[in-house]
């Protein structure tokens, strides 16, 4: 039987038992992969906890990359380091076969962890709050399973351990270093706290949103805090910009094409009794419609300038495109869904009705090839806080699920490339 999910679960077992697993797929049985995974899981859990304890920011994943490269070499993969600055590329299988790839991201976030875990981050202000430690170790698990059946591989497998996903730079860095050359199909995974551990979410077509980075500088005129009428208060104007943009979205843009503008950073002011003359706002813009997204920089500029000028100030607006939307190939998505159904049971595979307004630079890697990404459930019996939360605590039972689904998907693609 496929390894029970509870083997590596860090959470209290649910009151009711999970549904029975289906019989193992014939290919999975024939290759003895359930036994290989069962033997590998304790070490994979330790690797994940080590990575969680030692997070590294985007573009600074040197220790993570060194660990990944060392494990891959131990299992006989051909490894290149320094791909896309701190990325790792590894290959296994016949050089003259078709080429399929799996991408796993490695970077952490500038967040102070508050989980209370024994293996919580040891680095102040840094945390794997988006599950990239899970992604990395799932990729290592896939590498170990495929290495155990290397003589049966009919295609070349390329693993992309990518840096700097959180800053939406790493995919472009790796692509510039040739990481996607010759790739005929690309697979990816992302943890999803809205799904229970033991389940996966799949969706064809639109999967994530286009995203941009927005910077607004509000310019006023300083003065004494006791006499605001003699100055132009940049903090007051900035507050109106934040709220005014939200109001303008709801009244001036088509509600059938959602747009999200979120400011995550505000800088301004020098003293408690001095009217600020300059405020800097940093935020992100998300949109599913590419045509509308292309129009948003000009629309935001016009709206912000009108708000600031109407209150006696001025503004400088800068907009940077971060990532296009991820579009999942239908045939590859169906392949993943079928593999997950055969491993976990049809009831454990959810077809997602709506795309996410989150962004993924996985989209950069899809510009010249077909690919698909799926959601990996990580919520234990007590649920799971959202991504990027300082209490994000995924159930480690997801490791076995991710390794199984991706390994079988890659093996089936080799049998019938789609």
Secondary structure, 3 states (H helix, E strand, C coil): CCCCHHHHCCCCCCCCCCCCCCCCCHHHHHHCHHHHHHHHHHHHHHHHHHHHHCCCCCCCCHHHHHHHHHHHHHCCCEEEEEECCCEEEEEECCCCCCEEEEEEECCCECCCCCCCCCCCCCCCCCECCCCHHHHHHHHHHHHHHHHHCHHHCCCEEEEEEECCCCCCCHHHHHHHCCCCCCCCEEEEEEEEEEEECCCEEECCEECCCEEEEEEEEEECECEECCCHHHCECHHHHHHHHHHHHHHHHHHHCCCCCCEEEEEEEEEECCCCCEECCEEEEEEEEEECCHHHHHHHHHHHHHHHHHHHHHCCCEEEEEEEEEECCCEECHHHHHHHHHHHHHHHCHHHEEECCCCCCCCCCHHHHCCCCEEEEEEEEEEECCECCCCCCCCCCCCCCHHHHHHHHHHHHHHHHHHCCC
